[in-house]
Amino acid sequence: MIHFSRYTKLYFMISFIVIGAGIFSIFKYGYNVSIDFSGGTLLQYRTAANAKVDANRLGALVTSFHSELVDHKQGTDGVLTLRLSKFTDAEEPNFRAKLQELIASPVTLSSLESVGPTIGADAIRKTLIAAACGVLVILSYIFYSFRKMSFAVAAVVALLHDIAVVLGVYSIISHFFGAPLDTLFVTALLTTMSFSVHDTIVIFDMIRGELRRGKGGSITDLADHAVTSTMVRSLNNSLTIIFMLFSLVLLGGTSIRYFAIALLIGTVTGVYSSPFIATPVMIWLERRNHKSA
């Protein structure tokens, strides 16, 4: 048996550094928010691979259509992506003609997607409600299954830890690599919530079984034995997911790459939080309950 509980301070220090860096990034840089939440129009054009777009002249062109250029990207394959604050479908043909004159190259519309600010605000509201409902359901389920509030609270603390890590690390990736905060990221975040609790339940179930059998020893020893017994199984299960997500990150298309990265971050932190965050918190709560009894 490995005494994992001896290094609790180290686990919390690692989490504090990672979450602290993420919180700094969130307040300092924020996110590259997609039109799913902010509203606006996303235009994608196909141009010649050697066509060059001057950012200043492009911004002036967009301004002439009473809009604002929020972001633009030009790939080496000739794909030009523009994100505008507001734009109507009727203006697109005229805008495309002006853009073609600007870059002196044929321009073909690949896609046009518009989202109003009301829809974006509604998406944010529904996301927060879904996350809150998920936390409440998980808290209720674990309390009902284990009949111990300390187990339920510890699982939710680990879940919130994982959410904080994913939000913070993704903010860093969003700033330095342009990862968009869109509905795919919300999907990855909600998936992380479910995966976070998976290994925690396995560990807590083993502890509950040992308590029912009347196995001697402190709650710390029982928890260390449970973590030691389930560690290999958890790693083997998680590595199959991690290898698949790595493949998607390296070989998948650009449309799902950042979704796979968000899932990868959530998977890794979920594997970490079950034995190193949820279990120590549960041990602390159990000791506190016994002292107060």
For each residue, the residues with C-beta under 8 A, 3 or more apart:
1: 221 224 225 228
2: 224 227 228 231
3: 6 224
4: 7 223 224 227 228 275 276 279
5: 8 220 223 224 279 280 283
6: 3
7: 4 10 11
8: 5 11 12 276 280
9: 12 13
10: 7 13 14
11: 7 8 14 15 276 277 280
12: 8 9 15 16 277 280
13: 9 10 16 17
14: 10 11 17 18
15: 11 12 18 19 161 165 273 277
16: 12 13 19 20
17: 13 14 20 21
18: 14 15 21 22 165 168 169
19: 15 16 22 23 161 164 165 168
20: 16 17 23 24
21: 17 18 24 25 168 172
22: 18 19 25 26 164 165 167 168 169 171 172
23: 19 20 26 27 164 168
24: 20 21 27 28
25: 21 22 28 29 168 171 172 175
26: 22 23 29 30 31 167 168 171
27: 23 24 30
28: 24 25
29: 25 26 171 172 174 175
30: 26 27 33 171 174 175
31: 26 170 171 174 181
32: 71 174 175 178 179 180 181
33: 30 37 38 180 181
34: 37 38 42 180 181 182 183
35: 38 39 40 41 42 83 113 114 115 120
36: 115 120 123 182 183
37: 33 34 120 121 123 124 181 182
38: 33 34 35 70 117 120
39: 35 115 116 117 118 119 120 121
40: 35 70 83 84 85 86 87 114 115
41: 35 67 83 84 85 86 87 112 113 114 115
42: 34 35 81 82 83 84 111 112 113 114
43: 81 82 83 84 87 92 109 111 112
44: 79 80 81 82 109 110 111 112
45: 79 80 81 82 96 99 107 108 109 110
46: 78 79 80 107 108 110
47: 51 74 78 79 80 103 105 106 107 108
48: 51 78 105 106
49: 76 77 78
50:
51: 47 48 74 78 80 103 104 105
52: 74 103
53: 57 58 72 74 80 102 103
54: 57 58 102
55: 58 59 72
56: 59 60
57: 53 54 60 61 102
58: 53 54 55 61 62 69 72 82 99 102
59: 55 56 62 63 69
60: 56 57 63 64
61: 57 58 64 65 95 98 99 102
62: 58 59 65 67 68 69 82 84
63: 59 60 66 67 68 69
64: 60 61 98
65: 61 62 87 91 94 95
66: 63 86
67: 41 62 63 84 85 86 87
68: 62 63 84 85 86
69: 58 59 62 63 72 82 83 84
70: 38 40 83 84 85
71: 32 82 83
72: 53 55 58 69 80 81 82 83
73: 80 81 178
74: 47 51 52 53 79 80 81
75: 78 79 80 81
76: 49
77: 49
78: 46 47 48 49 51 75
79: 44 45 46 47 74 75 110
80: 44 45 46 47 51 53 72 73 74 75 107
81: 42 43 44 45 72 73 74 75
82: 42 43 44 45 58 62 69 71 72
83: 35 40 41 42 43 69 70 71 72
84: 40 41 42 43 62 67 68 69 70 87
85: 40 41 67 68 70
86: 40 41 66 67 68
87: 40 41 43 65 67 84 91 92 95 114
88: 91 92 114
89: 92 112 114
90: 93
91: 65 87 88 94 95
92: 43 87 88 89 95 96 109 112
93: 90 96 97
94: 65 91 97 98
95: 61 65 87 91 92 98 99
96: 45 92 93 99 100 107 109
97: 93 94 100 101
98: 61 64 94 95 101 102
99: 45 58 61 95 96 102 103 107
100: 96 97 103 104 105 106 107
101: 97 98 104
102: 53 54 57 58 61 98 99
103: 47 51 52 53 99 100 107
104: 51 100 101
105: 47 48 51 100
106: 47 48 100
107: 45 46 47 80 96 99 100 103
108: 45 46 47
109: 43 44 45 92 96 112
110: 44 45 46 79
111: 42 43 44
112: 41 42 43 44 89 92 109
113: 35 41 42
114: 35 40 41 42 87 88 89
115: 35 36 39 40 41 119 120
116: 39 119 120
117: 38 39 120 121
118: 39 121 122
119: 39 115 116 122 123
120: 35 36 37 38 39 115 116 117 123 124
121: 37 39 117 118 124 125
122: 118 119 125 126
123: 36 37 119 120 126 127 183
124: 37 120 121 127 128
125: 121 122 128 129
126: 122 123 129 130
127: 123 124 130 131 186
128: 124 125 131 132
129: 125 126 132 133
130: 126 127 133 134 186 190
131: 127 128 134 135 163 189 190 193
132: 128 129 135 136
133: 129 130 136 137
134: 130 131 137 138 190 193 194
135: 131 132 138 139 156 159 160 193
136: 132 133 139 140
137: 133 134 140 141
138: 134 135 141 142 155 156 159 193 197
139: 135 136 142 143 152 153 155 156
140: 136 137 143 144 152
141: 137 138 144 145
142: 138 139 145 146 151 152 155 156 197 201 204
143: 139 140 146 147 148 149 151 152
144: 140 141 147
145: 141 142 201
146: 142 143 151 152 204 205 208
147: 143 144
148: 143 151 152
149: 143 152 153 285
150: 153 154 282 285 286 289
151: 142 143 146 148 154 155 204 208 282
152: 139 140 142 143 146 148 149 155 156
153: 139 149 150 156 157 281 285
154: 150 151 157 158 200 204 278 279 281 282 285
155: 138 139 142 151 152 158 159 197 200 201 204 278
156: 135 138 139 142 152 153 159 160
157: 153 154 160 161 277 278 281
158: 154 155 161 162 196 197 200 273 274 277 278 281
159: 135 138 155 156 162 163 193 196 197 273
160: 135 156 157 163 164
161: 15 19 157 158 164 165 269 273 277
162: 158 159 165 166 192 193 196 266 269 270 273
163: 131 159 160 166 167 189 192 193
164: 19 22 23 160 161 167 168
165: 15 18 19 22 161 162 168 169 265 269
166: 162 163 169 170 188 189 192 262 265 266 269
167: 22 26 163 164 170 171 189
168: 18 19 21 22 23 25 26 164 165 171 172
169: 18 22 165 166 172 173 265
170: 31 166 167 173 174 179 181 185 261 262 265
171: 22 25 26 29 30 31 167 168 174 175
172: 21 22 25 29 168 169 175 176
173: 169 170 176 177 179 258 261
174: 29 30 31 32 170 171 177 178 179 180 181
175: 25 29 30 32 171 172
176: 172 173
177: 173 174
178: 32 73 174
179: 32 170 173 174 185 258 261 262
180: 32 33 34 174 185 258
181: 31 32 33 34 37 170 174 185
182: 34 36 37 185 186
183: 34 36 123 186 187
184: 187 188 256 258 259 262
185: 170 179 180 181 182 188 189 258 259 262
186: 127 130 182 183 189 190
187: 183 184 190 191 259
188: 166 184 185 191 192 259 262 263 266
189: 131 163 166 167 185 186 192 193 262 266
190: 130 131 134 186 187 193 194
191: 187 188 194 195 263 266
192: 162 163 166 188 189 195 196 262 263 265 266 267 269 270
193: 131 134 135 138 159 162 163 189 190 196 197
194: 134 190 191 197 198
195: 191 192 198 266 267 270
196: 158 159 162 192 193 199 200 266 269 270 273 274
197: 138 142 155 158 159 193 194 200 201
198: 194 195 201 202 270 274
199: 196 202 203 230 234 238 270 271 274 275
200: 154 155 158 196 197 203 204 273 274 278 279
201: 142 145 155 197 198 204 205
202: 198 199 205 206 230 233 234 274
203: 199 200 206 207 223 226 227 230 274 275 278 279
204: 142 146 151 154 155 200 201 207 208 226 278 282
205: 146 201 202 208 209
206: 202 203 209 210 225 226 229 230
207: 203 204 210 211 219 222 223 226 282
208: 146 151 204 205 211 212
209: 205 206 212 213
210: 206 207 213 215 222 225 226
211: 207 208 214 215 222
212: 208 209
213: 209 210
214: 211
215: 210 211 222
216:
217: 221 222 225
218: 221 222
219: 207 222 223 282 283 286 287
220: 5 223 224 283
221: 1 217 218 224 225
222: 207 210 211 215 217 218 219 225 226
223: 4 5 203 207 219 220 226 227 279 282 283
224: 1 2 3 4 5 220 221 227 228
225: 1 206 210 217 221 222 228 229
226: 203 204 206 207 210 222 223 229 230 279
227: 2 4 203 223 224 230 231 275 279
228: 1 2 4 224 225 231
229: 206 225 226
230: 199 202 203 206 226 227 233 234 275
231: 2 227 228 234 235 275
232: 235 236
233: 202 230 236 237
234: 199 202 230 231 237 238 271 274 275
235: 231 232 238 239 271
236: 232 233 239 240
237: 233 234 240 241
238: 199 234 235 241 242 267 268 270 271
239: 235 236 242 243
240: 236 237 243 244
241: 237 238 244 245 267
242: 238 239 245 246 264 267 268
243: 239 240 246 247
244: 240 241 247 248
245: 241 242 248 249 260 263 264 267
246: 242 243 249 250 264
247: 243 244 250 251 252
248: 244 245 251 252 256 257 260
249: 245 246 252 257 260 261 264
250: 246 247
251: 247 248
252: 247 248 249 256 257 260
253: 256 257
254: 257
255:
256: 184 248 252 253 259 260
257: 248 249 252 253 254 260 261
258: 173 179 180 184 185 261 262
259: 184 185 187 188 256 262 263
260: 245 248 249 252 256 257 263 264
261: 170 173 179 249 257 258 264 265
262: 166 170 179 184 185 188 189 192 258 259 265 266
263: 188 191 192 245 259 260 266 267
264: 242 245 246 249 260 261 267 268
265: 165 166 169 170 192 261 262 268 269
266: 162 166 188 189 191 192 195 196 262 263 269 270
267: 192 195 238 241 242 245 263 264 270 271
268: 238 242 264 265 271 272
269: 161 162 165 166 192 196 265 266 272 273
270: 162 192 195 196 198 199 238 266 267 273 274
271: 199 234 235 238 267 268 274
272: 268 269 275 276 277
273: 15 158 159 161 162 196 200 269 270 276 277 278
274: 158 196 198 199 200 202 203 234 270 271 277 278 279
275: 4 199 203 227 230 231 234 272 278 279
276: 4 8 11 272 273 279 280
277: 11 12 15 157 158 161 272 273 274 280 281
278: 154 155 157 158 200 203 204 273 274 275 281 282
279: 4 5 154 200 203 223 226 227 274 275 276 282 283
280: 5 8 11 12 276 277 283 284
281: 153 154 157 158 277 278 284 285
282: 150 151 154 204 207 219 223 278 279 285 286
283: 5 219 220 223 279 280 286 287
284: 280 281 287 288
285: 149 150 153 154 281 282 288 289
286: 150 219 282 283 289 290
287: 219 283 284 290 291
288: 284 285 291 292
289: 150 285 286 292 293
290: 286 287 293
291: 287 288
292: 288 289
293: 289 290
